[in-house]
């Protein structure tokens, strides 16, 4: 047979579109050409495939070989098509049977010796192969990631000879399906909220933020524990649902660092340096890849030293904070990435960092403080639910801790999960994600509450967006208290967390 068809998968955002690899072997001057918008790494496949076939003791056809990667208008990148091209050449030249090729999809990069090397983006590929009821041939090292998908049939392969023997019926490879979930990674530092002495109002606020997935900005002098507290937020967050875990893992899978299967069901925690560019945060590239906000999807994005980020970089956060996704457009393509993350930010109160500190070390002028805080725009600040002051803890508290002992992350997490379950049972989502219509339904206030909120709006000059965010925050506080209705006490606490955006 001079024509063979093998199925593979490309990459477009977090999707894995089908790529049909058509290989035609015909008479003519010996040559090998690849068509169908291949990028450089794909064009180099012909050299890798030729070397792999020869070192595996197959005959390389001394004929004209044309390889078409369809659809022709989808750009192809990487070495993921090597295995499909090699199998297509062997089938078209009659060295392996092509009878059952239509039952499989295959991905994998070949070495010159015929070994299969792992690739990125296996999870979206496995999901699509499962949906189209095809078995997936892939490198052995990618098996653990693909096995996270329910209903998948996997053919794990180490060498080109193994899959050829399998397709020829000589040495069948046992199919593998979904495996038991791997054990989660324990934190290297064994982080726990019990390590944080004092700062009870901040820990209370972080508990509320975890229960409702609310955004938080912490303001305080250096060394007061802002970063320490933020790094412990993941220890009180609920596990991801199966669907959320699959979304998060699919994004990580197509990134440069790939996905660690031991992070399954664990909310991601991303903490980029303040020198990060806008493209690093939102994603980019000629073939768009996810940025930090998408890698933090269903988890936490921690921005330390917030005013040190370039203002233009911070402004790109406004849209995803509101919509929960980001669209990256390029001249020849665009990609949509989910980006529903919880923003935790920390900053100093002034350029020197000691404004309001009891030591009296701050000598910043009013203009310097205003210019420093002005790096955070009003619209961005408006999208942050909670503004917390983090004062210095007395040395006595640091030395002895609380007289009754500090609460552990496990204790706090139990309350967070109970409150989150109340919200999920009521509306199917965390309170921070409620729409304006849903806010009216689930955040009803008594008459005294309406009056209190209206007075706060007038007195502090709060925006309409702040109005809805206060209601969502009050709903979370009520859920933590297991209260069916929002009381004025819950509302007062929510209003108290809105400080930095008050009019002067």
C-alpha positions as CSV (number, residue, x, y, z in Angstrom):
1,X,0.0,0.0,0.0
2,X,1.5,3.4,-1.1
3,X,-0.8,5.5,1.1
4,X,-1.2,5.3,4.9
5,X,-3.2,7.4,7.3
6,X,-2.3,7.8,11.0
7,X,-4.1,10.0,13.5
8,X,-2.3,12.3,15.9
9,X,-3.1,15.5,17.9
10,X,-1.8,19.1,17.6
11,X,-2.1,22.0,20.0
12,X,-4.3,25.1,19.9
13,X,-4.5,26.8,23.3
14,X,-5.6,24.1,25.7
15,X,-7.3,22.2,23.0
16,X,-5.8,19.2,21.1
17,X,-7.3,19.3,17.5
18,X,-7.1,16.2,15.4
19,X,-4.2,16.1,12.9
20,X,-4.4,13.4,10.2
21,X,-0.9,12.3,9.1
22,X,-1.2,11.1,5.4
23,X,2.0,9.5,4.1
24,X,2.3,8.7,0.3
25,X,5.2,6.7,-1.1
26,X,5.6,6.9,-4.9
27,X,8.1,6.4,-7.6
28,X,10.4,9.3,-8.4
29,X,13.6,10.9,-7.2
30,X,14.3,10.0,-3.6
31,X,13.0,12.8,-1.4
32,X,10.9,13.4,1.7
33,X,8.7,16.5,2.1
34,X,6.3,17.6,4.8
35,X,3.4,19.9,4.0
36,X,0.6,21.3,6.1
37,X,2.1,24.4,7.9
38,X,4.9,22.6,9.7
39,X,7.2,24.7,11.9
40,X,10.9,24.2,12.1
41,X,10.8,21.4,14.7
42,X,8.2,19.5,12.5
43,X,10.3,19.9,9.4
44,X,13.2,18.4,11.3
45,X,11.1,15.3,11.9
46,X,12.2,13.8,8.6
47,X,15.8,13.6,9.9
48,X,14.8,12.1,13.3
49,X,12.4,9.6,11.7
50,X,15.0,8.5,9.1
51,X,17.6,7.9,11.8
52,X,15.1,6.1,14.0
53,X,14.0,3.8,11.2
54,X,17.5,2.9,10.1
55,X,18.8,2.2,13.6
56,X,15.8,0.1,14.3
57,X,16.7,-2.0,11.2
58,X,13.8,-1.0,9.0
59,X,14.1,-0.2,5.3
60,X,13.9,3.5,4.6
61,X,12.1,3.8,1.2
62,X,14.4,5.1,-1.6
63,X,11.4,6.8,-3.2
64,X,9.5,10.0,-3.2
65,X,7.8,10.4,0.2
66,X,5.1,13.1,0.7
67,X,3.7,13.7,4.2
68,X,0.6,15.8,4.6
69,X,-0.4,17.1,8.0
70,X,-4.1,17.9,7.8
71,X,-5.9,20.3,8.3
72,X,-3.5,22.4,6.2
73,X,-4.4,25.7,7.9
74,X,-3.5,24.6,11.5
75,X,0.1,25.4,12.4
76,X,2.0,22.3,13.6
77,X,4.8,22.5,16.1
78,X,7.1,20.3,18.2
79,X,8.3,16.7,17.8
80,X,5.0,15.2,18.7
81,X,4.3,14.0,15.2
82,X,7.5,11.9,14.9
83,X,5.9,8.6,15.8
84,X,2.9,9.1,13.6
85,X,5.1,10.0,10.6
86,X,7.3,6.9,11.3
87,X,4.4,4.6,11.5
88,X,2.9,6.1,8.3
89,X,6.1,5.5,6.4
90,X,6.3,1.9,7.6
91,X,2.6,1.3,6.7
92,X,2.8,2.9,3.3
93,X,5.9,0.9,2.4
94,X,4.3,-2.3,3.6
95,X,6.7,-3.0,6.5
96,X,3.8,-3.1,9.1
97,X,0.1,-3.7,8.6
98,X,-2.2,-0.7,8.3
99,X,-5.3,-2.7,9.2
100,X,-5.8,-1.3,12.8
101,X,-4.2,2.1,12.5
102,X,-7.6,3.8,12.4
103,X,-8.2,2.5,16.0
104,X,-5.3,4.5,17.4
105,X,-4.0,8.0,17.9
106,X,-0.3,8.4,18.5
107,X,2.0,11.1,19.7
108,X,5.7,11.0,20.7
109,X,9.1,12.4,19.8
110,X,11.7,9.9,18.4
111,X,15.3,9.8,19.2
112,X,17.8,8.7,16.5
113,X,18.0,5.4,18.2
114,X,14.2,4.8,18.0
115,X,13.4,5.6,21.7
116,X,10.3,7.6,22.4
117,X,10.8,10.8,24.4
118,X,8.0,12.4,26.4
119,X,6.1,15.5,25.2
120,X,4.1,18.3,26.8
121,X,0.3,18.6,26.6
122,X,-0.6,14.9,26.9
123,X,-3.6,15.4,29.1
124,X,-5.7,17.4,26.5
125,X,-4.7,14.7,23.9
126,X,-5.8,11.9,26.2
127,X,-9.2,13.6,26.8
128,X,-9.8,14.0,23.0
129,X,-8.7,10.4,22.3
130,X,-11.1,9.1,24.9
131,X,-13.9,11.2,23.5
132,X,-13.3,9.8,20.0
133,X,-13.1,6.3,21.4
134,X,-9.6,5.6,20.1
135,X,-6.7,4.0,21.9
136,X,-3.7,6.3,22.6
137,X,-0.1,5.3,21.7
138,X,2.3,7.5,23.7
139,X,5.7,7.5,25.3
140,X,6.0,5.4,28.5
141,X,7.1,8.5,30.5
142,X,3.7,10.2,29.7
143,X,1.6,7.3,30.9
144,X,1.0,8.6,34.5
145,X,-0.4,11.9,33.2
146,X,-2.6,10.3,30.5
147,X,-3.9,7.7,33.1
148,X,-5.6,10.5,35.0
149,X,-8.4,10.5,32.4
150,X,-11.4,8.3,33.0
151,X,-12.2,5.8,30.3
152,X,-8.9,6.1,28.4
153,X,-7.1,3.1,26.8
154,X,-3.4,3.7,26.7
155,X,-0.6,1.9,24.8
156,X,2.6,2.9,26.6
157,X,5.7,2.5,24.4
158,X,9.5,2.9,25.1
159,X,10.8,2.1,21.6
160,X,9.6,2.2,18.0
161,X,10.2,-1.6,17.7
162,X,7.7,-2.2,20.5
163,X,4.8,-0.5,18.8
164,X,5.6,-2.1,15.5
165,X,5.5,-5.5,17.1
166,X,2.2,-4.6,18.7
167,X,0.6,-3.5,15.5
168,X,1.9,-6.5,13.7
169,X,0.4,-8.8,16.3
170,X,3.8,-10.3,17.3
171,X,4.1,-8.9,20.8
172,X,0.9,-7.2,21.9
173,X,1.3,-4.5,24.6
174,X,-1.3,-4.7,27.4
175,X,-3.6,-1.8,27.4
176,X,-3.7,0.5,30.4
177,X,-6.6,2.5,31.7
178,X,-7.1,5.0,34.5
179,X,-4.8,4.4,37.5
180,X,-5.4,5.2,41.2
181,X,-4.6,8.8,42.0
182,X,-1.0,9.4,43.1
183,X,-0.3,10.6,46.6
184,X,0.0,14.4,46.9
185,X,3.3,16.1,47.5
186,X,3.9,17.1,51.1
187,X,5.1,20.7,51.5
188,X,8.9,20.9,51.7
189,X,8.6,23.2,54.7
190,X,5.4,21.5,56.2
191,X,3.6,24.9,56.1
192,X,0.9,25.4,58.7
193,X,-1.1,28.4,60.1
194,X,0.0,27.3,63.6
195,X,3.4,28.7,62.7
196,X,1.9,32.2,62.5
197,X,1.8,33.9,65.9
198,X,-0.6,36.7,66.4
199,X,-2.2,38.5,63.4
200,X,-5.6,37.0,64.4
201,X,-7.6,39.4,62.3
202,X,-5.5,38.6,59.2
203,X,-5.9,34.9,59.7
204,X,-9.6,35.4,60.1
205,X,-9.7,37.4,56.9
206,X,-7.7,34.6,55.0
207,X,-10.2,32.1,56.3
208,X,-13.0,34.1,54.8
209,X,-11.1,34.6,51.6
210,X,-10.5,30.8,51.3
211,X,-14.2,30.0,52.0
212,X,-15.5,32.4,49.3
213,X,-12.4,32.5,46.9
214,X,-12.2,36.3,47.5
215,X,-9.3,38.5,46.4
216,X,-7.1,40.0,49.2
217,X,-4.6,42.8,49.5
218,X,-2.4,42.9,52.6
219,X,-0.8,46.2,53.5
220,X,1.9,46.4,56.2
221,X,5.6,47.2,57.1
222,X,8.3,44.7,56.0
223,X,8.6,41.6,58.2
224,X,5.1,41.5,59.6
225,X,4.3,38.1,58.1
226,X,2.4,39.0,54.8
227,X,4.3,36.5,52.6
228,X,4.4,33.9,55.4
229,X,0.6,34.0,55.7
230,X,0.0,34.1,52.0
231,X,2.2,31.0,51.5
232,X,0.0,29.1,53.9
233,X,-3.3,29.9,52.2
234,X,-3.1,26.6,50.1
235,X,-3.1,24.6,53.3
236,X,-6.7,25.7,54.1
237,X,-8.2,25.5,50.6
238,X,-10.6,22.7,49.7
239,X,-9.4,20.1,47.2
240,X,-10.3,20.6,43.5
241,X,-13.2,18.8,42.0
242,X,-12.5,16.2,39.3
243,X,-13.5,18.7,36.6
244,X,-11.5,21.6,38.1
245,X,-8.5,19.3,38.5
246,X,-8.7,18.3,34.8
247,X,-8.9,21.9,33.7
248,X,-5.9,22.9,35.9
249,X,-3.9,19.9,34.8
250,X,-4.6,20.5,31.1
251,X,-3.2,24.1,31.4
252,X,-0.1,23.0,33.3
253,X,0.4,20.1,30.8
254,X,0.8,22.4,27.8
255,X,3.2,24.8,29.7
256,X,7.0,24.6,29.5
257,X,7.3,22.9,32.9
258,X,4.6,20.4,32.3
259,X,2.3,18.8,34.9
260,X,3.3,16.9,38.0
261,X,0.7,14.2,38.5
262,X,1.3,14.3,42.3
263,X,-0.3,17.8,42.2
264,X,-3.7,16.2,41.1
265,X,-6.6,17.7,43.0
266,X,-4.3,20.3,44.7
267,X,-5.1,24.0,44.0
268,X,-2.2,25.6,42.2
269,X,-0.2,28.4,43.9
270,X,1.8,30.7,41.6
271,X,4.1,33.5,42.9
272,X,5.8,35.3,40.0
273,X,8.6,37.8,40.6
274,X,7.7,41.5,40.3
275,X,9.9,41.8,37.2
276,X,7.5,39.6,35.3
277,X,6.2,41.0,32.0
278,X,2.6,41.3,30.9
279,X,3.1,38.4,28.5
280,X,4.5,36.3,31.4
281,X,1.3,37.0,33.4
282,X,-1.4,36.6,30.8
283,X,0.4,34.4,28.3
284,X,1.6,34.9,24.8
285,X,3.9,33.8,22.0
286,X,3.4,33.2,18.3
287,X,1.6,30.0,19.2
288,X,0.0,31.4,22.4
289,X,0.9,29.6,25.7
290,X,-0.7,30.2,29.1
291,X,0.7,32.7,31.5
292,X,0.8,32.8,35.3
293,X,-2.9,33.8,35.6
294,X,-4.0,30.7,33.7
295,X,-1.5,28.4,35.5
296,X,-3.2,29.7,38.7
297,X,-6.6,28.7,37.4
298,X,-8.7,27.3,40.3
299,X,-5.9,28.3,42.6
300,X,-4.0,31.3,44.0
301,X,-1.9,33.9,42.3
302,X,0.3,35.6,44.9
303,X,1.8,39.0,43.9
304,X,4.3,40.1,46.5
305,X,5.6,43.8,46.5
306,X,2.6,44.7,44.3
307,X,3.6,48.3,43.5
308,X,7.0,47.1,42.2
309,X,5.2,45.4,39.3
310,X,5.0,47.6,36.2
311,X,1.6,49.4,36.2
312,X,0.9,48.2,32.6
313,X,1.5,44.7,33.8
314,X,-1.0,45.0,36.7
315,X,-3.6,46.5,34.4
316,X,-3.8,43.3,32.3
317,X,-5.2,41.6,35.4
318,X,-8.4,43.7,35.3
319,X,-10.3,41.7,32.6
320,X,-9.5,38.2,33.8
321,X,-10.3,39.2,37.4
322,X,-13.8,40.1,36.2
323,X,-14.5,37.5,33.5
324,X,-12.4,34.5,34.6
325,X,-10.8,33.9,31.2
326,X,-8.3,35.6,28.9
327,X,-8.2,35.7,25.1
328,X,-4.8,36.1,23.5
329,X,-5.0,37.3,19.9
330,X,-2.3,37.2,17.3
331,X,-2.2,38.0,13.6
332,X,-2.9,34.5,12.5
333,X,-4.6,32.9,15.5
334,X,-6.1,33.4,18.9
335,X,-6.3,31.3,22.0
336,X,-8.7,31.3,25.0
337,X,-7.4,30.3,28.3
338,X,-9.4,30.0,31.6
339,X,-8.1,32.3,34.3
340,X,-10.4,32.1,37.3
341,X,-7.9,32.6,40.1
342,X,-7.8,34.0,43.6
343,X,-5.5,37.1,43.8
344,X,-3.5,37.5,47.0
345,X,-1.3,40.6,47.0
346,X,1.0,42.2,49.5
347,X,2.5,45.7,49.6
348,X,4.2,48.1,51.9
349,X,2.3,51.2,53.0
350,X,4.9,53.6,51.6
351,X,8.2,53.7,49.7
352,X,10.3,53.1,52.8
353,X,7.8,50.6,54.2
354,X,7.3,51.9,57.7
355,X,4.4,54.3,57.5
356,X,2.3,54.0,60.7
357,X,4.9,51.7,62.3
358,X,5.4,52.3,66.1
359,X,9.2,52.7,65.5
360,X,8.5,56.1,63.8
361,X,11.2,55.3,61.1
362,X,9.1,56.6,58.3
363,X,9.9,60.1,56.8
364,X,8.0,59.8,53.6
365,X,6.1,62.8,52.5
366,X,2.4,62.8,51.7
367,X,3.2,63.2,48.0
368,X,5.6,60.2,48.1
369,X,3.0,58.0,49.8
370,X,0.3,59.1,47.3
371,X,2.6,58.4,44.3
372,X,3.6,55.0,45.7
373,X,0.1,53.9,46.2
374,X,-1.0,55.5,43.0
375,X,0.9,52.7,41.2
376,X,-2.2,50.5,42.0
377,X,-5.0,51.9,39.9
378,X,-8.5,52.5,41.3
379,X,-10.2,50.0,38.9
380,X,-7.8,47.2,40.0
381,X,-8.2,48.0,43.6
382,X,-11.9,48.0,43.1
383,X,-11.7,44.3,42.0
384,X,-10.0,43.3,45.3
385,X,-12.6,42.2,47.9
386,X,-10.5,42.6,51.1
387,X,-7.9,45.2,52.1
388,X,-6.1,44.2,55.2
389,X,-3.7,46.1,57.4
390,X,-0.9,43.8,58.8
391,X,0.7,45.5,61.8
392,X,3.9,44.5,63.5
393,X,3.4,41.7,66.1
394,X,4.8,42.4,69.6
395,X,7.9,40.5,70.5
396,X,6.1,39.0,73.5
397,X,3.6,37.3,71.1
398,X,6.4,36.1,68.8
399,X,8.3,34.5,71.7
400,X,5.4,32.9,73.5
401,X,2.6,32.7,70.9
402,X,-1.0,32.6,72.0
403,X,-1.9,31.5,75.5
404,X,-4.4,29.0,74.1
405,X,-2.2,27.9,71.2
406,X,-2.5,28.8,67.5
407,X,-5.1,27.1,65.3
408,X,-3.7,24.6,62.8
409,X,-4.4,24.7,59.1
410,X,-6.5,21.4,59.5
411,X,-8.8,23.1,62.0
412,X,-9.3,26.2,59.8
413,X,-9.6,24.1,56.7
414,X,-12.5,22.1,58.2
415,X,-14.5,25.4,58.7
416,X,-13.6,26.6,55.2
417,X,-14.8,23.3,53.6
418,X,-18.1,23.4,55.5
419,X,-18.7,27.0,54.4
420,X,-17.7,26.3,50.8
421,X,-20.1,23.3,50.7
422,X,-22.9,25.5,51.8
423,X,-22.2,27.9,48.9
424,X,-21.9,25.0,46.4
425,X,-25.2,23.4,47.6
426,X,-26.9,26.8,47.2
427,X,-25.6,28.0,43.9
428,X,-23.0,25.5,42.6
429,X,-20.1,27.9,42.9
430,X,-18.0,29.9,45.3
431,X,-19.5,33.2,46.5
432,X,-16.9,35.3,44.7
433,X,-18.2,33.9,41.3
434,X,-21.8,34.9,41.8
435,X,-23.4,36.9,39.0
436,X,-25.3,40.1,39.7
437,X,-28.6,38.2,39.3
438,X,-27.5,35.5,41.7
439,X,-26.3,38.2,44.3
440,X,-29.9,39.5,44.4
441,X,-31.2,36.0,45.1
442,X,-28.8,34.8,47.7
443,X,-27.5,38.0,49.4
444,X,-30.8,39.4,50.7
445,X,-30.4,41.9,53.5
446,X,-32.7,43.1,56.3
447,X,-33.9,46.7,56.1
448,X,-31.2,47.7,58.7
449,X,-28.6,46.1,56.5
450,X,-29.7,48.1,53.4
451,X,-29.5,51.3,55.4
452,X,-26.0,50.4,56.7
453,X,-24.7,49.6,53.3
454,X,-26.2,52.7,51.7
455,X,-24.6,54.9,54.4
456,X,-21.2,53.2,53.8
457,X,-21.5,53.8,50.0
458,X,-22.2,57.5,50.5
459,X,-19.7,58.0,53.3
460,X,-16.7,56.2,51.7
461,X,-17.5,56.8,48.0
462,X,-17.6,53.1,47.2
463,X,-18.4,52.0,43.6
464,X,-21.3,49.8,42.4
465,X,-18.8,47.0,41.9
466,X,-17.7,47.4,45.5
467,X,-21.4,47.2,46.5
468,X,-21.7,43.7,45.0
469,X,-18.4,42.6,46.3
470,X,-19.3,43.6,49.9
471,X,-22.6,41.6,49.5
472,X,-20.7,38.5,48.4
473,X,-18.2,38.9,51.2
474,X,-21.0,39.2,53.7
475,X,-22.6,36.1,52.3
476,X,-19.3,34.2,52.9
477,X,-19.1,35.5,56.5
478,X,-22.6,34.3,57.1
479,X,-21.8,30.9,55.6
480,X,-18.9,30.5,58.0
481,X,-21.2,31.3,60.8
482,X,-23.7,28.7,59.4
483,X,-26.3,31.5,59.3
484,X,-29.0,31.3,56.6
485,X,-29.4,35.1,56.4
486,X,-26.9,37.9,56.3
487,X,-27.1,40.0,59.5
488,X,-25.9,43.5,60.1
489,X,-22.9,42.1,62.0
490,X,-21.8,40.1,58.9
491,X,-22.3,43.1,56.7
492,X,-20.4,45.4,59.1
493,X,-17.4,43.0,59.1
494,X,-17.5,42.9,55.2
495,X,-17.6,46.7,55.0
496,X,-14.6,46.9,57.4
497,X,-12.5,45.0,54.9
498,X,-12.9,47.8,52.3
499,X,-10.5,50.5,53.3
500,X,-8.0,51.5,50.6
501,X,-10.7,52.6,48.0
502,X,-12.5,55.0,50.3
503,X,-12.7,58.6,49.2
504,X,-10.5,61.0,51.1
